[in-house]
């Protein structure tokens, strides 16, 4: 029996709807079909865009499945039908999509993972604002909280990421001509996400992300080359990042920030809660549920989590950091009336006082632009 090779993932990424991601993806699909590659469209969202719809002509489309939820019927990608068909390549639009409740998997990227594991190559699309670690940054830029996000590790494992670019002025022109959305929806978009200053900031963010992707991939190739040569030892300083997890709602923001920094540095990342009992059983139910939610969020981002036993939050945290060669500790900025002992100003001051050998990053919330 031959070993099943994992499929390859190619992401067409942009900074907003309408820049041409799906069009470019379907262009490549047509080229592959013309080259004799067995390719199907697993999911395509037309949005009434005639030029994009025309690019599906001649491509085999796998029918969607119907899912019933609250007395209504919804259409989702039929992952099982694609597996049964087992093409060489599958086109999957709108990578960050959340499946309707009752679906076998909650996210479309999880469906794509199933296809990749079955050895099927996937072409897909997404916008930069759906990257989990950028969620708070996007909110600060746009004033809009993006709800559908993809963990960074999912994008990092892609074999190729193609940045599809278009100037904000050109995009606004397309929107005003009704190319992106029908007129009423376009007018609403122009008052919200499609303000020019927001698009400029998103585009800059997308271009920086593209540069980072190139740097990371080149660095990875160089590291593999050096490792084969036996020449990597001692050439790179190893960073390790530690996040204190509490019940404070801002903890999710700190986890995202720490994860993004750790990705840029190529660092290991830990997320830890500190409790006197070594578990969460003694906490009030709301605090316990909040901490468990934050720890699960960190695990979903591929961050290692622990619950540390200790009466003193600051000394327990710093001691763990020293034992694990941590170089940076990320904390939430404490409120005037502390949410919990772990967030008190005294605890933060004590961490600052005893962790002189580490960089302490206190993450504060910022209001969105224009507020």
N, C-alpha and C positions, 0 to 999 in steps of 0.2 A: 504493500500500500504506500503510495507516494505522500510525502508530507505536504499539507495544505499551506501554501504561502499566503500571507496577509496581503490584502489588496492595497493599492496605493491611493492616497487621498490628495486631491488637488482643490484648493480653495481659491475662488475668485472673490477678492475682498475690495470693498469700497468704503466711502465715508458717509454715503446717504443713498436713499432710494433714487433710482433714475440715472445713475452714473454709467450704467451699461454692463453691469456684472453678468446678468443672465444672458444678455445678447452675446457677450464674449464667450461665455460658457457654451452656448448653443452653436456658435461658430466653430468652436473646437470639436464639439460633438459631430457636426456635419463633416468636418475634415477627417475625423476618425472613421466615420461610416464610409466615406469615399475611399479610405485606405483599406477597407475590408474588415475593420474591427467590429466585432459583435457588440453593439451598444444599444441601450434602451433608455427611455426617459422614465424614471421612477416617480418623479413629482415635478410639475411645472406650474407656476402661478403666473397667469398671463397679465393680470392687472389691466386688461383692455389695451395693451400696447401692441399695435398692429405690426410694427417692424419686428418686434421680438417674437410674436406669435408666428410670423412667416418663417422664422428660423427653425421651427419644429417640423416643417414640412418634410415628409419622407422618413422621419424618425419613428421608430416603434415606441408607442406609449403604453406602459403597463397601467391598466385601469385602477383607479383608486378604490379603497374599501370604504364602506359606510359604517359609521359608529353612532349608536343612539345614545343621547345624553339629555336627560330632563325633557323627555317627550319631543326632542328635536333630532334630526339626522344631520351628521357632519361627515365630510369626506376627508380621509387621511391617506397618506402613502401606504400602499399595500406591501409591506416588507416581506411577508411570507410568499406572496406571488412573485416578487423579484427573486427571492432565493430559489423558488421552484424553477423559474425561467433561467436563472444563473448565467447572465450575460458576462462578457469580459469587462464591460464598463457600464456604469449606471449614472445618469444625470439626476441630481437631487437638488431642487431649488430650495431656498430659504432654510438654511442649515440650523438657525437658532429656534425654529418654530416649536411651540409647546403643543403636544398632542392633546386632543380632547380627553377628559377623564373617561376611563373605561378602555383606553388603548393599552396594548401590552407593555409599551414603554412610554414614559412621560415626555420625552424630548426626541425631536427628530435626529439630533446628533447621536443619540443612543441607538436609533434605528440604523444610522450610517455605520456605527461601530459593528453592528451585527453583519452588515453587508461586507465590510472590510475583513472581518474575521473569517468570512466564508470565501475569501479570495477574490472578491469583486472590487475592481477599481471604481472610485467614486469621484465625480466632478460636482462641486457644490458652491453655494454663494452665501456671503454674509457681509454685514457692515461692521466697521471698527467699533461702533458703540455697543455691540453685543459681546465684546470681550469682557469677561467677568472682572478682571483686575482694574479695568478702566471705568467701572460703573459710577463711582463717586466723581471722577473727573468729568465724565459726560454730564452728570447732573449739574456740576458747577458751571460747565460751559453753556448748557442749554436750558437748565431749569426743569428738565424732564427726566424722570427716573425710568430708565429702561428696565423692563421686567423680564424680558426673555434674554438670558445670558448663556454664554458657553464658557466652561472652565478653560483657562489658558493652556493647560496641558493637552487638551484636545486639538487646539490649533497648532501647538508646537510639534505635535507628532505628524503633522501633514508633510507629505513629501515635497509639495510645491505650494507656495502662496503667491498668487498673482494679484498685484494691486492695480485695480482698474480706476484710472484717474480722469477727472473732468473738472475744469475750473468752476468755481461757484457761480460766476456770471453765466457761463454756458448752461449750467444746471438750472438756474433760475429761469433762463430763457426757455428751456425745454418745459419747465413746469408751467410757465405762463401760456405756452402754446398748447397745453393740454396733452403733451406727449407722455408725461409721467403719471398724472392722475386726471380724472374727469374734472371739469371746471370747479364745481362746488368744493370737492375735496382738496383741490389745488389751492383755492383761496384760504381754506382753513390751515393748510400746511404752511403757507406763506406767513401766517401770523404766529406760527409756533416754531417747529423744528427747522423750517426752511428760511429763517432770517439770515441775511448775508453774513453777518458777523459770526453767527453760529456755524455756518457752513465753512467759513474760512478757518475757524479754530479746529473744526473736525477734520478738515483736509490736512492741516498741518500735523495733527495728531496721527492721522493715517500714514502720512509720508514718513514721520519719525518711526512709526511702528514698522514700516517697510524696510527702512534703513537698519533697524534693530534686527529684523528677521535675517537680512543679508549678512550682517555682522555675526550673528549667532551661528548661522549655517556655515559660514566660512571658517569661524573659529572651531566649530565641531569637526569639520573636515581636517583642519590643521592638527587638532588634537589627536584625531585617529591616526594621521600620518606619523606624528611624533611618537605616539604610543607604539606603533609598529616598529619604530626605530629605537624604542627604549630610551627616549630622551626627554620625557615629560616631567620626571620627578623633580620637585622643587622649583619649577619654573613659574608656577602660578600660586598666588596667595589664596588660601581657602577662606571664604567668608561663611559664617553661619548666622542665621537670624532667628530671634526668639520673639514670639508674640504672647502677651498676657491676655488670656481669655477671661472675661467677666460677663455678668448679666447685662451690662450696659449695651443698649441697642447700637451704639457707635462701634462696638467691637467688630462687626462685619466689615465696616469701612477700614479699620486698622488691619484686619486680615488681608483684605484686597491690596492695600498699600504695601504691606510687607511682602506679599507674594510677588507683586510686580517688581519690587526692588531685588528680591532674591533671584528672579528670572534674569534680570539685567546683569546681576553679578555672577550668575551661575552658582548661587549659594544654596546650601541646605536650609530648610525652614522648619521650625518647630512652633506649635501652638500649645500652650499649657494653661491649665487652670490650677489654682492653689487653694486647697481646702485642708482644714485641720484634721479631718478624718481620712483623707486620701481618696474620698469618693464624694458624690453629690447628694447622698441620702439625707444629710442633715439640713439641707437648704429648704426654704419655702418653695412650694411647687412652681410659682412663676419664675423664680431665680434659677431653679434646677432646669426647667424647660428651656429657658433662654440660653444657659450655658451649653446644654446638650445640643441645641440648635446651632450655636456658633462652632462647637467642636465638629459637628457633622459637616457644616459648611467648609471648614478648613480641610477635612478629609476629602471632600469632593474636589478640592483644588489640589489634591495630592500633597498636603502638608501633614507631617507626622504630628500626632496629638498625644498629650499625656495629662493626667490629673496628678499633681504633686501633693504629697502630704507635708503640711507645715503650718504652724501657728502664725508665723511671721511671713507675710506675703513677700515683702522686699527681699529679706535674706534668703528665703527658699528659692525665689526666682533667680537671684544673682548666683547663688550656689550652684543651681542647675546649669546656668549659663557657663560658669567657669569649668565645671566638670565636662561640659560638652564643647568647649572651645568656641563659644558663641562670641561674635564680634559686634552684633547690634541687637538691642532690645527695643521693641515697639510697644508703646503704651497709649491708651486713650488719655486725652486731657481730662482731668477730674472736674466734675461740676462743683459749683459752690457748696451745694449740699450733696455730699457724696452719695452716689447710688448704692455703693456697697463698700465694705472695708478695703477691698482690693483696688478701689478707685479713689481712695482718700488722698488728699494733698500730702498728708504725712507719708503715706506709702510711696508716692512718686518721689518726694524729696529724699526719702531714704534710699531708693534705688539710685537716684542721681548721686547721692553721697558715697555709697559703697561700691558702685560699679564704675570706678574711675578708669578701668582698663577696657571699657566697652563704650560704643556709641549708643546713647539713649535717644530714641526718636519718639517725641510726644506728638501724636497725630491729632490735630484739631479739625473740627468741621468748619467748612466755609460755605457761605451763602452762594447760590447760583449767580452767574453774571446777570446784571440788570436788576438785582434786588437790593 
